[in-house]
Amino acid sequence: MGYNPILQLGYFKARQMFFVIDPDEIAEDAKYVQERYFPRAPCPDLAITKVTRLRQQRVILTLCNYRTCNAEERRQLATKARQAARVCSKPVYVFRELRHHLAEHRLVSPGYSFLQETVGQTLLAEQSRLTALVRQHLTPAQSAALQQLLEDSQGRYGITSLKREPKDFGWREMTQELCRRQQLQPLYDIASRLLPHLQISNESVTYYASLATYYTVFRLKQLDEDLVRIYLLAFAHHRYRRLNDNLINGLIYHVRRYTDAAKAAAKERVYASRISDSR
């Protein structure tokens, strides 16, 4: 069979891609193949012509039941990327969905530059779609309400205090959490009405909310205003639900603590009563 086909087949099975083999870069791999399959034969010249390389690749495709990714398959990849972007706008998620699509349909993966460009263009298109919808459905008054999160009030930005998670389920922390919930209620109502128009998944809402949490206020003010409104809407929606979870968990914690204390007190009373009756 020769060294080159073995190396090409090994690389293809590992990455589902074909590579132009540079003999100097694969010296260690060639040495392993020689010692494993041709221990008594000298290592031949690994340089081959383009015609031979393409012929070997066609044989490998037939052997592995794979197809090349032509123009039609690449259009399908672009469609798949747009669908994935609505589920989750994380670049790594879209990239993994494309890789999964290639593997599922047994397609040779195009170059990483093509995949990178596809992911980048898809996310830009998704951002343009979302910002257009935000401009269409968000009123000036609602935009102003969201903007208040980025305004400095009494030495602290509105969003900064809302980002803070409670340290415990103590009375002080739960009281502050309740105040945050009341503060966020109007923005949550706005987000609940508008987010369905964006036609994005809960995963995307969580992702955009994480960006609002990750970026500083200074950085948010540098970004596109419509894009930031998406982040803030997602933040208001996600954080409000998180606040409710914290309050419910706090209630469960205290009820369980009081229940345990009541059970312990009851056992003590029963024990004391039995001792009293035995005397």
Buried (B, 14 or more C-beta within 10 A) or exposed (E): EBBBBBBBBBBBEEEBBBEEBEBEEBEEBBEEBBEEEBEEEEBEEBEBEEEEBEEBBEBBBEEEEBEEBEEEBBEBBBEBBBEBBBBBBBBEBBBEBBEEBBEEBEBBBBEEEBBEEBBEEBBEBBBEBBBEBBEEBBEEEBBEBBBBBBEEEEEEBBBBBBBEEBEEBEEEBBEBBBEBBEBBEEBBBBBEEBBEEBEBEBBBBBBBBBBBBEBEBEEBEEEEBBBBBBBBBBBBBBBBBBBEEBBEEBEEBBEEEEEEEEEEEEEEEEEEEEEEEEE
